[in-house]
């Protein structure tokens, strides 16, 4: 808000409901001289009226399908990364090509955000890339948040927030301990991992030996010491967790040619609601395709099959899976995935029966267009592309998370772009 207020106060003009499509290049000089943008109005579900900004001063109302904007000095790409583009994500984690999984904060940023538009446009004009491998070094890149029963599982907005209608429910928190009362199943209704362990780790990530993002106590880290790169040190850094890999694996419901893994569900009964003291009322849950309840497991299966957007194949094994699980509870040990020692096991047998979505998100983009110290985009020959700058998640190589990256890049790119000669 403060940045927007300051920009409007200084006379910056803002055009909303536009998607950056492509760069315009002067074929004679090679300079980037503008952009094309398409009209993509964002409307609340059930509405035909585009959403409006809180402040209006400086807004340009323009509804033509495609517009061409000429730059006075330069173009700065700040369009976000590729977390919302399943095809680009699949370069780093093939299973994340599943469109059921979106970016964190999806209700906030919308369906067309962070779709690799800067990456695609930059490659067309010869841009180089940097830091693409850095997507694999952060555990939060692809992970499953502990918020269930909502598609936007990374955030927790409530009714009254402008974008709440895009999610329909806040979701409810369910940490690893809560999963004592659940089983987790895939799109055909089969378990795939130790349910208690599923939410305790991410698919990727590195830590210092000792298990932290900074050197832990008792770990001798000397900056610049070659021993930091010893084989023993490196082995201790990696803490990859297999839960997400198991959740996203191809299963018997994965049909060609895409072979998507499909949605994931936490299954539980009324006994679990009482033991875990779950509040299954609005706004925590809603009839939005991410939470279902029924008097029988067969009815629950049918509701999931009919009511979830990405449930492409019938869930056919849920009743058998629950019966098998209940047998393990009677036996005191989970023969399939080893539960039993980590927490008490509970039967799923008391109506009502519930299904709450387990959602996977792609949080950050760490790879993107290669930039130099002035935030100029660099081509395949190592030279700046005239008139083109980029920053934050549209750029790559910074290996940094958070708003600080965007603020610094904006300051650097803006300073140097403003110093360019007007065209």
C-alpha positions, 0 to 999 in steps of 0.5 A: 500500500505504501509503495502504491500510494507513493507512486500515485502521489508522484503521478505514476499512471497505472493500467489494471486488468492487463497481462504482459504478452510480448516485447516490441523490438526495433529490428534495425537497432535491436533495442526494446521499444515497448510491450504488448498487453492483453485485456484480462479483467479480473472479476469476482465469481458470478460478477461481470464487473472488473474489480476496482482498485482502492485508490483511483487516481492515476488509473488509465481505463482501457478495455481494448483487447490488445494494446501496444505501449511504447517506452520513452526510455526502457522497459522493466520486466517485473511480471513475477516468475513461473510458479503459475506455469505448470509446463515451466515448473516441470523442467525442475520437478516433472510431477509439478506439471499437474495443473491442480497445484498452483502458486502460493497466494493464488487467490491474491495474485490470480489465475494469470499471474507468475505464468513465466511471461517475462521468461517467454518474452525474453527468450524470444529476443535472445535473453540468457537465463540464470539460476534455474537450478536454484529452484531445487535448493529450497524446501519451500519451492514445492511443498504441501502447506498444513492448511487443508480444505482450500485451494489457496493453502498458503494463505488464510484470508477471511470473509471481507477480504477482496479476494476471499470469493476466489477461494471460498474458504479459509481452510483449517490448520492441520500440522503433523500431529493432527494427521494422527487422526487422518489418513491421506489418499490419492485420487483413486483413494489409496494411501501412499505414505506414512500419514504422520510423516507426510507434512513433516518435510519438503521435497527439496532443501538444504541445511547446514549440518546440524539441521538449520538454515544457519550454522547450528550450535556445535557445528564448526563453520569457518567462512572460506574454509575448504572443509565446508565443501568436503564430501562429508559436509555436503552429505550432511547438508541434504535433507530431502524428504520423500513425502511429496515425491510419494504424493505426486507419483503416477498412480493407477488413475494417471491416464495418458497422455498427461499421466497427472497424479491428481488431487490428494485428500485427508480422510477422517471421521466424526471421532477425529473431529472430536479428538482434534477439536476441529472446527468444520464450519464456515469460513474454515470449510465451505462447499467449494470443491475442497471439502466434502462430508457424507454419512457413508464412505461410498457417498463421500467418494461419489461427492468427490468424483462429482464435485472436485475440478481436478478429480478426473478419474473415479475414486474407487478404492476409498472404502477398501483403503479405510477397511484395511486401515481399520484392520491395521488399527486393530493389529496395532501396526501399519503394515503398509507405511509403518505407522504405529510407533509415532502416534496412536492409531484411530479407526475411521468408522463413525459417521459423518465421514470427511474429505479435506483437500491436501494441496501442493504449492510452488512458492518461489521462482529462483531462476529467470532472465540473466541480469547484470549489476544494473539489472539489464537483461543479458543475451546469449553472447553476454551483452545487455539487450538495449532498453530491457531491464528485469528484476525480482522473480522475472530475473534469475541468479540472485538465489534470494527469497522475499520482497527485499529482492524485488525492492532492491532490483526495482531501485537499481533497474529504475535508477538506470532506466531513468538515466537512459536517453529518451527515444 
